[in-house]
C-alpha cells in the first residue's frame, strides 16, 4: 500500500533521556494483544523496583483496553531515573508494544493508501516545527481515490490546509483563518452535494475576501470568549486533576481559571487580553504549523462512511483544543506578571493539552454530545470560543 507523509516526517528523532516531558509518564500506554502474549514469557529486568512474575503482570485494564499500570507517581514502572526504558536496555526495541514503538508517529490507513504524520503530544515534534516553520503535506492522486465522495473530502482537506497556509503568509490571525474555514465547511455541508464547482467557488480568494469583510463587521466581545474558554479548560481538566495528572502544568492555570470564574474587573481584564494578544503573535508561525498538521492528521479519518458532517466535528475538536491551549497560555502569562511567553511554556502547553485531548473518534463524539446541546455547532459558537 502506498504511504504518504509530510516533508518533515523523516527528520524526527526521539531525544529519549533529554525529553522534557517524557511519554512514559502520566498517560495511558496501550499494550496490544501480541505484546501481552509475548510479555507473559518474559521476566522483568532486575532493576525494576517492584518485581512480578512476568512483564504482562504489570498491565491492567482501563477504559476498555489493556495498558501499563503506572506507579503511584504516575510513571511507567519500566522508566529509569535518566528517563530511558529498562525494557529496551534488557531486550531491545522490539519488546515494546506498538504504542511505544510508534509514538509520536501516527498512521491513518485508508482503503487506497496510508498516511503517516507526527503528533503534537511530543515536545521533540514541536521543536521540529519551531525549527522548520513551514510544513508541506502530500495528497493522494485524485484518480487513486475510491469514489467521488471520498475524492471531494480529500479535496476539502487540501483546500482547508491551503487556506491556513495562505493566511499564514498574509500574517492574518489564526482565529480569522479558523473562522473562515468553519463557515465555508458549514455552508458546503448545508448544500445537497459539495460538488467541485461549489468547493472552488467557496474557497476562491474573492469569496474569502468577501467573507472576511462580513466577519469583520460582527461584534465578538473578548470577555465572552475568555469566559467560555475558561469554562472549557476547567471542564477538560477535571478528570486529570482528580487522578493527579499533570499537576505542574494544570494546578497553576486552573487556580487562576477558578479565580477568574469568581469575578474580575472588565476594564482590567480587557486590557490584559489585548496585551497578551500582542505577545501571542510571536508564536503565530509555530501555531500555524501545528494547526496545519492537525488538519492533515485529524480532519479526515479512515472510516466506512466519512462525510462532511464528520469533518466539521473534527474541526470543532481541533478548534476547541487550540482555544484551550491559547487560554492556558493567557493564564500562564497572567501568572508571570505579563512577562513575554517563553518558547518552553508554549511548547509544554501544546504538548500537555494535546495529550489531554488526544481522544479516539468515539470519545470525541461522546464528549461533544454530552457537553453541547447539539454536537454540530453553529458558526456563532466557533466565533465565541475563537474570538479575534
VOROPA-363490 format. One record per residue (C-alpha): residue number from 0; residue in one letter; x, y, z. Coordinates in Angstrom, 1 decimal. Layout:
BEGIN
<r guba="NUM" timi="a" x="X" y="Y" z="Z"/>
...
This chain:
BEGIN
<r guba="0" timi="x" x="0.0" y="0.0" z="0.0"/>
<r guba="1" timi="x" x="1.3" y="3.4" z="-0.9"/>
<r guba="2" timi="x" x="2.4" y="5.6" z="2.0"/>
<r guba="3" timi="x" x="2.2" y="9.4" z="2.1"/>
<r guba="4" timi="x" x="4.0" y="11.5" z="4.7"/>
<r guba="5" timi="x" x="4.8" y="15.2" z="5.3"/>
<r guba="6" timi="x" x="8.2" y="16.6" z="4.3"/>
<r guba="7" timi="x" x="9.3" y="16.9" z="8.0"/>
<r guba="8" timi="x" x="8.5" y="13.2" z="8.9"/>
<r guba="9" timi="x" x="11.9" y="11.6" z="8.3"/>
<r guba="10" timi="x" x="13.7" y="14.4" z="10.2"/>
<r guba="11" timi="x" x="12.2" y="13.4" z="13.5"/>
<r guba="12" timi="x" x="14.4" y="11.8" z="16.1"/>
<r guba="13" timi="x" x="13.4" y="10.7" z="19.6"/>
<r guba="14" timi="x" x="15.5" y="12.6" z="22.1"/>
<r guba="15" timi="x" x="15.0" y="9.9" z="24.8"/>
<r guba="16" timi="x" x="16.6" y="10.9" z="28.1"/>
<r guba="17" timi="x" x="16.7" y="14.5" z="27.1"/>
<r guba="18" timi="x" x="13.0" y="14.8" z="26.7"/>
<r guba="19" timi="x" x="11.5" y="17.4" z="28.9"/>
<r guba="20" timi="x" x="8.0" y="15.8" z="29.0"/>
<r guba="21" timi="x" x="8.5" y="12.0" z="28.7"/>
<r guba="22" timi="x" x="5.8" y="9.9" z="27.0"/>
<r guba="23" timi="x" x="6.4" y="7.3" z="29.7"/>
<r guba="24" timi="x" x="4.5" y="9.3" z="32.4"/>
<r guba="25" timi="x" x="1.0" y="10.5" z="33.2"/>
<r guba="26" timi="x" x="-1.0" y="8.9" z="30.4"/>
<r guba="27" timi="x" x="-2.2" y="5.6" z="29.1"/>
<r guba="28" timi="x" x="0.4" y="3.4" z="27.5"/>
<r guba="29" timi="x" x="-1.6" y="0.8" z="25.5"/>
<r guba="30" timi="x" x="-0.3" y="-2.8" z="25.2"/>
<r guba="31" timi="x" x="-1.6" y="-4.7" z="22.2"/>
<r guba="32" timi="x" x="-2.6" y="-8.4" z="22.4"/>
<r guba="33" timi="x" x="0.5" y="-9.7" z="20.6"/>
<r guba="34" timi="x" x="2.8" y="-7.9" z="23.0"/>
<r guba="35" timi="x" x="0.8" y="-9.0" z="26.0"/>
<r guba="36" timi="x" x="1.2" y="-12.7" z="25.0"/>
<r guba="37" timi="x" x="4.9" y="-12.2" z="24.4"/>
<r guba="38" timi="x" x="5.3" y="-10.4" z="27.8"/>
<r guba="39" timi="x" x="3.9" y="-13.5" z="29.6"/>
<r guba="40" timi="x" x="7.1" y="-15.3" z="28.7"/>
<r guba="41" timi="x" x="9.5" y="-12.5" z="29.8"/>
<r guba="42" timi="x" x="10.7" y="-11.8" z="33.3"/>
<r guba="43" timi="x" x="11.1" y="-8.1" z="34.3"/>
<r guba="44" timi="x" x="14.6" y="-6.7" z="34.3"/>
<r guba="45" timi="x" x="16.3" y="-6.9" z="37.7"/>
<r guba="46" timi="x" x="16.3" y="-3.1" z="38.2"/>
<r guba="47" timi="x" x="12.5" y="-2.8" z="38.0"/>
<r guba="48" timi="x" x="11.6" y="-1.7" z="41.5"/>
<r guba="49" timi="x" x="8.6" y="-4.0" z="42.1"/>
<r guba="50" timi="x" x="9.3" y="-7.5" z="40.8"/>
<r guba="51" timi="x" x="6.4" y="-9.5" z="39.4"/>
<r guba="52" timi="x" x="6.2" y="-12.9" z="37.7"/>
<r guba="53" timi="x" x="6.4" y="-11.6" z="34.1"/>
<r guba="54" timi="x" x="6.1" y="-8.4" z="32.1"/>
<r guba="55" timi="x" x="2.4" y="-8.9" z="31.4"/>
<r guba="56" timi="x" x="1.7" y="-8.8" z="35.2"/>
<r guba="57" timi="x" x="2.5" y="-5.0" z="35.0"/>
<r guba="58" timi="x" x="-0.5" y="-4.4" z="32.7"/>
<r guba="59" timi="x" x="-4.1" y="-3.5" z="33.8"/>
<r guba="60" timi="x" x="-7.5" y="-3.0" z="32.1"/>
<r guba="61" timi="x" x="-8.5" y="0.7" z="32.0"/>
<r guba="62" timi="x" x="-11.3" y="2.2" z="29.9"/>
<r guba="63" timi="x" x="-11.8" y="-1.0" z="28.0"/>
<r guba="64" timi="x" x="-8.2" y="-1.5" z="26.9"/>
<r guba="65" timi="x" x="-5.0" y="-3.1" z="28.2"/>
<r guba="66" timi="x" x="-2.5" y="-0.6" z="29.4"/>
<r guba="67" timi="x" x="0.7" y="-0.5" z="31.5"/>
<r guba="68" timi="x" x="-0.2" y="0.1" z="35.2"/>
<r guba="69" timi="x" x="1.6" y="3.2" z="36.3"/>
<r guba="70" timi="x" x="3.4" y="3.7" z="39.6"/>
<r guba="71" timi="x" x="1.9" y="5.8" z="42.4"/>
<r guba="72" timi="x" x="3.7" y="8.8" z="41.0"/>
<r guba="73" timi="x" x="2.1" y="8.1" z="37.6"/>
<r guba="74" timi="x" x="5.2" y="6.8" z="35.8"/>
<r guba="75" timi="x" x="5.8" y="3.7" z="33.8"/>
<r guba="76" timi="x" x="7.3" y="1.0" z="36.0"/>
<r guba="77" timi="x" x="10.0" y="0.4" z="33.4"/>
<r guba="78" timi="x" x="11.1" y="4.1" z="33.3"/>
<r guba="79" timi="x" x="14.7" y="4.6" z="34.6"/>
<r guba="80" timi="x" x="15.9" y="7.6" z="36.6"/>
<r guba="81" timi="x" x="17.6" y="9.0" z="33.5"/>
<r guba="82" timi="x" x="14.2" y="8.7" z="31.6"/>
<r guba="83" timi="x" x="15.3" y="5.7" z="29.5"/>
<r guba="84" timi="x" x="13.4" y="2.4" z="29.1"/>
<r guba="85" timi="x" x="14.6" y="-0.5" z="31.2"/>
<r guba="86" timi="x" x="12.9" y="-2.9" z="28.8"/>
<r guba="87" timi="x" x="14.8" y="-1.6" z="25.8"/>
<r guba="88" timi="x" x="18.1" y="-1.9" z="27.7"/>
<r guba="89" timi="x" x="17.3" y="-5.6" z="28.6"/>
<r guba="90" timi="x" x="15.5" y="-6.8" z="25.5"/>
<r guba="91" timi="x" x="15.9" y="-4.3" z="22.7"/>
<r guba="92" timi="x" x="13.3" y="-2.1" z="20.9"/>
<r guba="93" timi="x" x="11.2" y="-5.0" z="19.6"/>
<r guba="94" timi="x" x="10.0" y="-5.9" z="23.1"/>
<r guba="95" timi="x" x="7.9" y="-2.7" z="23.2"/>
<r guba="96" timi="x" x="4.2" y="-2.5" z="22.4"/>
<r guba="97" timi="x" x="3.1" y="-1.0" z="19.2"/>
<r guba="98" timi="x" x="2.2" y="2.2" z="21.0"/>
<r guba="99" timi="x" x="5.7" y="2.7" z="22.5"/>
<r guba="100" timi="x" x="7.4" y="1.8" z="19.2"/>
<r guba="101" timi="x" x="5.2" y="4.1" z="17.1"/>
<r guba="102" timi="x" x="4.7" y="7.2" z="19.3"/>
<r guba="103" timi="x" x="4.7" y="10.1" z="18.2"/>
<r guba="104" timi="x" x="4.2" y="8.6" z="14.8"/>
<r guba="105" timi="x" x="0.6" y="8.4" z="13.7"/>
<r guba="106" timi="x" x="-0.8" y="6.2" z="10.9"/>
<r guba="107" timi="x" x="-4.0" y="6.6" z="9.0"/>
<r guba="108" timi="x" x="-4.9" y="3.6" z="6.9"/>
<r guba="109" timi="x" x="-7.4" y="4.5" z="4.2"/>
<r guba="110" timi="x" x="-8.7" y="1.9" z="1.7"/>
<r guba="111" timi="x" x="-6.5" y="3.2" z="-1.0"/>
<r guba="112" timi="x" x="-3.3" y="4.3" z="0.8"/>
<r guba="113" timi="x" x="-1.7" y="5.0" z="4.2"/>
<r guba="114" timi="x" x="-0.7" y="8.4" z="5.6"/>
<r guba="115" timi="x" x="1.9" y="9.0" z="8.3"/>
<r guba="116" timi="x" x="2.3" y="12.1" z="10.4"/>
<r guba="117" timi="x" x="3.7" y="13.1" z="13.9"/>
<r guba="118" timi="x" x="1.7" y="14.2" z="16.9"/>
<r guba="119" timi="x" x="1.9" y="17.4" z="18.9"/>
<r guba="120" timi="x" x="1.9" y="15.4" z="22.1"/>
<r guba="121" timi="x" x="5.6" y="15.0" z="21.8"/>
<r guba="122" timi="x" x="7.9" y="18.0" z="22.6"/>
<r guba="123" timi="x" x="10.5" y="16.9" z="20.1"/>
<r guba="124" timi="x" x="7.9" y="17.2" z="17.4"/>
<r guba="125" timi="x" x="7.0" y="20.7" z="18.4"/>
<r guba="126" timi="x" x="10.8" y="21.6" z="18.5"/>
<r guba="127" timi="x" x="10.9" y="20.3" z="14.9"/>
<r guba="128" timi="x" x="8.0" y="22.5" z="13.8"/>
<r guba="129" timi="x" x="9.5" y="25.5" z="15.5"/>
<r guba="130" timi="x" x="12.8" y="25.0" z="13.7"/>
<r guba="131" timi="x" x="11.2" y="24.4" z="10.2"/>
<r guba="132" timi="x" x="8.4" y="27.0" z="10.3"/>
<r guba="133" timi="x" x="6.7" y="25.9" z="7.1"/>
<r guba="134" timi="x" x="5.4" y="22.3" z="6.5"/>
<r guba="135" timi="x" x="4.4" y="20.6" z="3.3"/>
<r guba="136" timi="x" x="1.7" y="17.9" z="3.2"/>
<r guba="137" timi="x" x="1.2" y="15.4" z="0.4"/>
<r guba="138" timi="x" x="-2.1" y="14.4" z="-1.0"/>
<r guba="139" timi="x" x="-3.2" y="11.2" z="-2.8"/>
<r guba="140" timi="x" x="-3.8" y="11.5" z="-6.5"/>
<r guba="141" timi="x" x="-7.4" y="12.1" z="-7.2"/>
<r guba="142" timi="x" x="-7.5" y="9.3" z="-9.7"/>
<r guba="143" timi="x" x="-6.4" y="6.8" z="-6.9"/>
<r guba="144" timi="x" x="-9.3" y="7.5" z="-4.6"/>
<r guba="145" timi="x" x="-12.2" y="5.0" z="-4.4"/>
<r guba="146" timi="x" x="-15.2" y="7.2" z="-5.0"/>
<r guba="147" timi="x" x="-16.4" y="10.7" z="-5.9"/>
<r guba="148" timi="x" x="-17.5" y="11.3" z="-2.3"/>
<r guba="149" timi="x" x="-14.0" y="10.4" z="-0.9"/>
<r guba="150" timi="x" x="-12.4" y="12.5" z="-3.6"/>
<r guba="151" timi="x" x="-14.3" y="15.6" z="-2.6"/>
<r guba="152" timi="x" x="-13.5" y="15.0" z="1.1"/>
<r guba="153" timi="x" x="-9.8" y="14.8" z="0.4"/>
<r guba="154" timi="x" x="-10.0" y="17.9" z="-1.8"/>
<r guba="155" timi="x" x="-11.7" y="19.7" z="1.1"/>
<r guba="156" timi="x" x="-8.9" y="18.8" z="3.4"/>
<r guba="157" timi="x" x="-6.3" y="20.1" z="0.9"/>
<r guba="158" timi="x" x="-8.2" y="23.3" z="0.5"/>
<r guba="159" timi="x" x="-8.5" y="23.7" z="4.3"/>
<r guba="160" timi="x" x="-4.7" y="23.4" z="4.8"/>
<r guba="161" timi="x" x="-4.1" y="25.7" z="1.9"/>
<r guba="162" timi="x" x="-6.5" y="28.3" z="3.4"/>
<r guba="163" timi="x" x="-4.4" y="28.3" z="6.6"/>
<r guba="164" timi="x" x="-1.2" y="28.5" z="4.6"/>
<r guba="165" timi="x" x="-2.5" y="31.5" z="2.7"/>
<r guba="166" timi="x" x="-3.5" y="33.1" z="5.9"/>
<r guba="167" timi="x" x="-0.1" y="32.4" z="7.5"/>
<r guba="168" timi="x" x="1.7" y="34.0" z="4.5"/>
<r guba="169" timi="x" x="-0.6" y="37.0" z="4.7"/>
<r guba="170" timi="x" x="0.2" y="37.2" z="8.5"/>
<r guba="171" timi="x" x="-3.5" y="37.1" z="9.4"/>
<r guba="172" timi="x" x="-4.6" y="35.9" z="12.9"/>
<r guba="173" timi="x" x="-5.1" y="32.2" z="13.3"/>
<r guba="174" timi="x" x="-8.6" y="32.8" z="14.6"/>
<r guba="175" timi="x" x="-9.6" y="34.5" z="11.4"/>
<r guba="176" timi="x" x="-8.5" y="31.6" z="9.3"/>
<r guba="177" timi="x" x="-10.3" y="29.0" z="11.5"/>
<r guba="178" timi="x" x="-13.5" y="31.1" z="11.4"/>
<r guba="179" timi="x" x="-13.3" y="31.4" z="7.6"/>
<r guba="180" timi="x" x="-12.8" y="27.6" z="7.4"/>
<r guba="181" timi="x" x="-15.6" y="26.7" z="9.7"/>
<r guba="182" timi="x" x="-18.0" y="29.0" z="7.9"/>
<r guba="183" timi="x" x="-17.1" y="27.6" z="4.4"/>
<r guba="184" timi="x" x="-17.4" y="23.9" z="5.6"/>
<r guba="185" timi="x" x="-20.8" y="24.6" z="7.3"/>
<r guba="186" timi="x" x="-22.1" y="26.3" z="4.1"/>
<r guba="187" timi="x" x="-20.9" y="23.3" z="2.0"/>
<r guba="188" timi="x" x="-22.5" y="20.9" z="4.5"/>
<r guba="189" timi="x" x="-25.9" y="22.6" z="4.0"/>
<r guba="190" timi="x" x="-25.7" y="22.1" z="0.3"/>
<r guba="191" timi="x" x="-27.2" y="18.9" z="-1.1"/>
<r guba="192" timi="x" x="-23.8" y="17.9" z="-2.5"/>
<r guba="193" timi="x" x="-20.5" y="19.7" z="-2.2"/>
<r guba="194" timi="x" x="-19.5" y="19.4" z="-5.9"/>
<r guba="195" timi="x" x="-16.2" y="20.6" z="-7.3"/>
<r guba="196" timi="x" x="-17.6" y="23.8" z="-8.7"/>
<r guba="197" timi="x" x="-19.1" y="24.8" z="-5.4"/>
<r guba="198" timi="x" x="-15.9" y="23.9" z="-3.5"/>
<r guba="199" timi="x" x="-14.0" y="26.1" z="-6.0"/>
<r guba="200" timi="x" x="-16.4" y="28.9" z="-5.5"/>
<r guba="201" timi="x" x="-16.3" y="28.9" z="-1.7"/>
<r guba="202" timi="x" x="-12.5" y="28.7" z="-1.4"/>
<r guba="203" timi="x" x="-11.9" y="31.2" z="-4.2"/>
<r guba="204" timi="x" x="-9.8" y="34.3" z="-3.0"/>
<r guba="205" timi="x" x="-12.6" y="36.7" z="-3.9"/>
<r guba="206" timi="x" x="-15.2" y="34.7" z="-1.9"/>
<r guba="207" timi="x" x="-12.9" y="34.5" z="1.1"/>
<r guba="208" timi="x" x="-12.1" y="38.3" z="0.9"/>
<r guba="209" timi="x" x="-15.9" y="39.0" z="1.0"/>
<r guba="210" timi="x" x="-16.3" y="36.6" z="3.9"/>
<r guba="211" timi="x" x="-13.6" y="38.3" z="5.9"/>
<r guba="212" timi="x" x="-15.2" y="41.7" z="5.3"/>
<r guba="213" timi="x" x="-18.5" y="40.3" z="6.6"/>
<r guba="214" timi="x" x="-16.9" y="38.7" z="9.6"/>
<r guba="215" timi="x" x="-15.1" y="42.0" z="10.5"/>
<r guba="216" timi="x" x="-18.5" y="43.7" z="11.0"/>
<r guba="217" timi="x" x="-19.6" y="41.1" z="13.5"/>
<r guba="218" timi="x" x="-19.0" y="42.0" z="17.2"/>
<r guba="219" timi="x" x="-17.2" y="39.4" z="19.1"/>
<r guba="220" timi="x" x="-16.8" y="40.6" z="22.7"/>
<r guba="221" timi="x" x="-13.5" y="39.3" z="24.0"/>
<r guba="222" timi="x" x="-14.7" y="38.9" z="27.6"/>
<r guba="223" timi="x" x="-17.3" y="36.4" z="26.4"/>
<r guba="224" timi="x" x="-14.6" y="34.4" z="24.6"/>
<r guba="225" timi="x" x="-12.5" y="34.5" z="27.8"/>
<r guba="226" timi="x" x="-15.4" y="33.3" z="30.0"/>
<r guba="227" timi="x" x="-16.3" y="30.4" z="27.6"/>
<r guba="228" timi="x" x="-12.7" y="29.3" z="27.2"/>
<r guba="229" timi="x" x="-12.2" y="29.5" z="31.0"/>
<r guba="230" timi="x" x="-15.1" y="27.1" z="31.5"/>
<r guba="231" timi="x" x="-13.9" y="24.7" z="28.7"/>
<r guba="232" timi="x" x="-10.4" y="24.5" z="30.2"/>
<r guba="233" timi="x" x="-11.7" y="23.7" z="33.7"/>
<r guba="234" timi="x" x="-14.1" y="21.1" z="32.3"/>
<r guba="235" timi="x" x="-11.4" y="19.3" z="30.3"/>
<r guba="236" timi="x" x="-9.1" y="19.3" z="33.3"/>
<r guba="237" timi="x" x="-11.5" y="17.9" z="35.9"/>
<r guba="238" timi="x" x="-10.7" y="14.2" z="35.5"/>
<r guba="239" timi="x" x="-7.0" y="14.7" z="35.0"/>
<r guba="240" timi="x" x="-6.8" y="16.7" z="38.3"/>
<r guba="241" timi="x" x="-8.8" y="14.0" z="40.1"/>
<r guba="242" timi="x" x="-6.2" y="11.5" z="39.1"/>
<r guba="243" timi="x" x="-3.4" y="13.8" z="40.0"/>
<r guba="244" timi="x" x="-2.1" y="14.1" z="36.4"/>
<r guba="245" timi="x" x="0.0" y="16.9" z="35.0"/>
<r guba="246" timi="x" x="-0.1" y="18.9" z="38.3"/>
<r guba="247" timi="x" x="2.9" y="21.0" z="37.4"/>
<r guba="248" timi="x" x="1.1" y="22.4" z="34.4"/>
<r guba="249" timi="x" x="-2.6" y="22.2" z="35.4"/>
<r guba="250" timi="x" x="-2.6" y="23.3" z="39.1"/>
<r guba="251" timi="x" x="-1.4" y="26.9" z="38.5"/>
<r guba="252" timi="x" x="-3.6" y="27.6" z="35.5"/>
<r guba="253" timi="x" x="-6.7" y="26.1" z="37.0"/>
<r guba="254" timi="x" x="-6.2" y="28.1" z="40.2"/>
<r guba="255" timi="x" x="-6.2" y="31.2" z="38.0"/>
<r guba="256" timi="x" x="-9.1" y="30.0" z="36.0"/>
<r guba="257" timi="x" x="-11.1" y="29.4" z="39.2"/>
<r guba="258" timi="x" x="-10.3" y="32.9" z="40.4"/>
<r guba="259" timi="x" x="-11.4" y="34.3" z="37.1"/>
<r guba="260" timi="x" x="-14.7" y="32.5" z="37.4"/>
<r guba="261" timi="x" x="-15.3" y="34.1" z="40.7"/>
<r guba="262" timi="x" x="-15.1" y="37.6" z="39.2"/>
<r guba="263" timi="x" x="-12.9" y="40.1" z="37.5"/>
<r guba="264" timi="x" x="-12.6" y="43.8" z="36.6"/>
<r guba="265" timi="x" x="-13.8" y="44.0" z="33.0"/>
<r guba="266" timi="x" x="-11.6" y="47.0" z="32.1"/>
<r guba="267" timi="x" x="-8.5" y="45.4" z="33.6"/>
<r guba="268" timi="x" x="-9.1" y="42.0" z="32.0"/>
<r guba="269" timi="x" x="-9.8" y="43.6" z="28.6"/>
<r guba="270" timi="x" x="-6.5" y="45.4" z="28.8"/>
<r guba="271" timi="x" x="-4.7" y="42.3" z="29.8"/>
<r guba="272" timi="x" x="-6.2" y="40.3" z="27.0"/>
<r guba="273" timi="x" x="-5.1" y="43.0" z="24.5"/>
<r guba="274" timi="x" x="-1.6" y="42.9" z="25.9"/>
<r guba="275" timi="x" x="-1.5" y="39.1" z="25.7"/>
<r guba="276" timi="x" x="-2.6" y="39.0" z="22.1"/>
<r guba="277" timi="x" x="0.3" y="41.3" z="21.1"/>
<r guba="278" timi="x" x="2.8" y="38.9" z="22.8"/>
<r guba="279" timi="x" x="1.0" y="35.8" z="21.5"/>
<r guba="280" timi="x" x="1.6" y="36.8" z="17.8"/>
<r guba="281" timi="x" x="5.2" y="35.9" z="18.3"/>
<r guba="282" timi="x" x="4.2" y="32.3" z="18.2"/>
<r guba="283" timi="x" x="1.9" y="32.6" z="15.3"/>
<r guba="284" timi="x" x="4.2" y="30.7" z="12.8"/>
<r guba="285" timi="x" x="4.6" y="27.7" z="15.2"/>
<r guba="286" timi="x" x="0.8" y="27.6" z="15.9"/>
<r guba="287" timi="x" x="0.0" y="27.8" z="12.2"/>
<r guba="288" timi="x" x="2.3" y="24.8" z="11.6"/>
<r guba="289" timi="x" x="0.6" y="23.0" z="14.5"/>
<r guba="290" timi="x" x="-2.9" y="23.6" z="13.1"/>
<r guba="291" timi="x" x="-2.0" y="22.7" z="9.6"/>
<r guba="292" timi="x" x="-0.6" y="19.4" z="10.9"/>
<r guba="293" timi="x" x="-3.8" y="18.9" z="12.9"/>
<r guba="294" timi="x" x="-5.9" y="19.4" z="9.8"/>
<r guba="295" timi="x" x="-3.8" y="16.9" z="7.9"/>
<r guba="296" timi="x" x="-3.9" y="14.2" z="10.5"/>
<r guba="297" timi="x" x="-7.3" y="14.9" z="12.2"/>
<r guba="298" timi="x" x="-9.7" y="16.4" z="9.8"/>
<r guba="299" timi="x" x="-10.3" y="13.3" z="7.7"/>
<r guba="300" timi="x" x="-10.0" y="9.9" z="9.3"/>
<r guba="301" timi="x" x="-10.5" y="6.4" z="7.9"/>
<r guba="302" timi="x" x="-14.0" y="5.0" z="8.3"/>
<r guba="303" timi="x" x="-16.7" y="3.2" z="6.4"/>
<r guba="304" timi="x" x="-18.7" y="6.3" z="5.6"/>
<r guba="305" timi="x" x="-16.9" y="9.6" z="6.2"/>
<r guba="306" timi="x" x="-18.8" y="12.7" z="5.3"/>
<r guba="307" timi="x" x="-18.7" y="16.5" z="5.5"/>
<r guba="308" timi="x" x="-20.5" y="16.5" z="8.8"/>
<r guba="309" timi="x" x="-17.8" y="14.3" z="10.3"/>
<r guba="310" timi="x" x="-15.1" y="16.7" z="9.0"/>
<r guba="311" timi="x" x="-17.0" y="19.5" z="10.8"/>
<r guba="312" timi="x" x="-17.0" y="17.6" z="14.1"/>
<r guba="313" timi="x" x="-13.2" y="17.0" z="13.7"/>
<r guba="314" timi="x" x="-12.7" y="20.7" z="13.0"/>
<r guba="315" timi="x" x="-14.7" y="21.5" z="16.2"/>
<r guba="316" timi="x" x="-12.3" y="19.4" z="18.3"/>
<r guba="317" timi="x" x="-9.2" y="20.9" z="16.7"/>
<r guba="318" timi="x" x="-10.6" y="24.4" z="17.3"/>
<r guba="319" timi="x" x="-11.6" y="23.6" z="20.9"/>
<r guba="320" timi="x" x="-8.1" y="22.3" z="21.6"/>
<r guba="321" timi="x" x="-6.5" y="25.4" z="20.1"/>
<r guba="322" timi="x" x="-8.8" y="27.6" z="22.2"/>
<r guba="323" timi="x" x="-7.9" y="25.9" z="25.5"/>
<r guba="324" timi="x" x="-4.2" y="26.0" z="24.6"/>
<r guba="325" timi="x" x="-4.4" y="29.7" z="24.0"/>
<r guba="326" timi="x" x="-6.4" y="30.3" z="27.2"/>
<r guba="327" timi="x" x="-3.9" y="28.2" z="29.2"/>
<r guba="328" timi="x" x="-1.1" y="30.4" z="27.9"/>
<r guba="329" timi="x" x="-3.0" y="33.5" z="28.7"/>
<r guba="330" timi="x" x="-3.3" y="32.3" z="32.3"/>
<r guba="331" timi="x" x="0.4" y="31.5" z="32.4"/>
<r guba="332" timi="x" x="1.1" y="35.0" z="31.1"/>
<r guba="333" timi="x" x="-1.0" y="36.5" z="33.9"/>
<r guba="334" timi="x" x="0.8" y="34.3" z="36.4"/>
<r guba="335" timi="x" x="4.1" y="35.6" z="35.2"/>
<r guba="336" timi="x" x="3.0" y="39.2" z="35.7"/>
<r guba="337" timi="x" x="2.5" y="39.7" z="32.0"/>
<r guba="338" timi="x" x="6.1" y="38.9" z="31.0"/>
<r guba="339" timi="x" x="6.6" y="37.6" z="27.5"/>
<r guba="340" timi="x" x="5.8" y="33.9" z="27.0"/>
<r guba="341" timi="x" x="8.8" y="31.7" z="26.7"/>
<r guba="342" timi="x" x="9.1" y="29.1" z="24.0"/>
<r guba="343" timi="x" x="9.2" y="26.4" z="26.6"/>
<r guba="344" timi="x" x="5.8" y="27.4" z="28.0"/>
<r guba="345" timi="x" x="4.2" y="27.5" z="24.6"/>
<r guba="346" timi="x" x="5.7" y="24.1" z="23.7"/>
<r guba="347" timi="x" x="4.8" y="22.5" z="27.0"/>
<r guba="348" timi="x" x="1.2" y="23.5" z="26.9"/>
<r guba="349" timi="x" x="0.9" y="22.4" z="23.3"/>
<r guba="350" timi="x" x="2.1" y="19.0" z="24.4"/>
<r guba="351" timi="x" x="0.0" y="18.7" z="27.6"/>
<r guba="352" timi="x" x="-3.2" y="19.9" z="26.1"/>
<r guba="353" timi="x" x="-2.8" y="17.6" z="23.1"/>
<r guba="354" timi="x" x="-2.2" y="14.7" z="25.4"/>
<r guba="355" timi="x" x="-5.4" y="15.6" z="27.3"/>
<r guba="356" timi="x" x="-7.5" y="16.0" z="24.2"/>
<r guba="357" timi="x" x="-6.0" y="13.0" z="22.3"/>
<r guba="358" timi="x" x="-9.2" y="11.0" z="22.4"/>
<r guba="359" timi="x" x="-10.3" y="8.5" z="19.8"/>
<r guba="360" timi="x" x="-13.1" y="9.4" z="17.5"/>
<r guba="361" timi="x" x="-15.8" y="7.7" z="19.6"/>
<r guba="362" timi="x" x="-14.7" y="9.5" z="22.7"/>
<r guba="363" timi="x" x="-14.6" y="12.9" z="20.9"/>
<r guba="364" timi="x" x="-18.2" y="12.4" z="19.7"/>
<r guba="365" timi="x" x="-19.3" y="11.4" z="23.1"/>
<r guba="366" timi="x" x="-17.8" y="14.5" z="24.7"/>
<r guba="367" timi="x" x="-19.4" y="16.8" z="22.1"/>
<r guba="368" timi="x" x="-22.8" y="15.1" z="22.6"/>
<r guba="369" timi="x" x="-22.6" y="15.3" z="26.4"/>
<r guba="370" timi="x" x="-21.2" y="18.9" z="26.5"/>
<r guba="371" timi="x" x="-23.3" y="20.7" z="23.9"/>
<r guba="372" timi="x" x="-27.0" y="20.8" z="23.1"/>
<r guba="373" timi="x" x="-26.1" y="19.9" z="19.5"/>
<r guba="374" timi="x" x="-22.7" y="18.3" z="18.8"/>
<r guba="375" timi="x" x="-22.7" y="20.0" z="15.5"/>
<r guba="376" timi="x" x="-22.0" y="23.7" z="16.4"/>
<r guba="377" timi="x" x="-23.4" y="26.7" z="14.7"/>
<r guba="378" timi="x" x="-20.9" y="29.2" z="13.4"/>
<r guba="379" timi="x" x="-21.6" y="31.5" z="16.3"/>
<r guba="380" timi="x" x="-20.1" y="29.1" z="18.8"/>
<r guba="381" timi="x" x="-16.9" y="28.8" z="16.7"/>
<r guba="382" timi="x" x="-16.8" y="32.6" z="16.9"/>
<r guba="383" timi="x" x="-17.4" y="32.6" z="20.6"/>
<r guba="384" timi="x" x="-14.5" y="30.3" z="21.6"/>
<r guba="385" timi="x" x="-12.1" y="31.6" z="18.9"/>
<r guba="386" timi="x" x="-12.8" y="35.3" z="19.1"/>
<r guba="387" timi="x" x="-10.5" y="37.6" z="17.2"/>
